Amino acid sequence: MSRPDRPVLDVRDVAKVYGTGEATVHALRGLGMRVERGEYVAIMGSSGSGKSTLMNILGCLDVPTSGTYLLDGVDVSRLGDRQLALVRNRRIGFVFQAFNLIPRTTALANVELPLAYAGMKAAERRRRARAALAAVGLADREGHEPNQLSGGQQQRVAVARALVTAPALVLADEPTGNLATQSSREVLAVLDRLNRSGRTIVLITHESDVAAHARRLIRLVDGRIVSDAAHDAGSPARSAWAAPGTAVYP
């Protein structure tokens, strides 16, 4: 159960090393960061900066070589594979560049999928999936399959799927990377609105105009954080340092 008095992410002196000897690669070098409940954080870095490695660790898709990572108060380094799978299903909502929707399956069924994995009864998961689709403005597209939707609509279905488990964290990896300009705006507007309702969002991107939607920007160079600063995202919503609201289920 999430507690409002602890950070969603607490990364302490995390390092990630690949290979040995002359082939050793230090992808992350003693990195530390905290993300409080209700924050909207963008992580930027060029190729080789370590942002993909950091995303994999934050998403419990990989484990650090050393250091500690607490997700919503849980030390994930102490968890086995089955427990990590549960954490990914229940505490993290993923949004990937490639949408990762199941073809020839309706938007509603795609959004229901994490709840089906969690063993939720059909009537309740359908209710929650419909609510999540409504939250991203696609209530009238629940019966459409991915090939019947635009790229932006497919990514909004993916956002709904990320939301449906009421996760502690929405982790978006280059969510507009495959989208045209107008579709990108639509997806970012959904993320902005979700954050204003209290959602915690971490956005991985290499695009400065996408990062500008966040209220805090972290820059990585060679596996280290070189800057970490709040900024005004140009929205009438609360500032980065205002007390976050209670998370609202869509």
Secondary structure, DSSP 8 states (H G I E B T S, - for coil): ---TTS-SEEEEEEEEEES-GGG-EEEEEEEEEEE-TT-EEEEE--TTSSHHHHHHHHTTSS--SEEEEEETTEEGGG--HHHHHHHHHHTEEEEETT----TTS-HHHHHHHHHHHTT--HHHHHHHHHHHHHHTT-GGGTT--GGGS-HHHHHHHHHHHHHTT--SEEEEESTTTT--HHHHHHHHHHHHHHHHTT--EEEEES-HHHHTTSSEEEEEETTEEEEEEE---SSSS--TTS--------
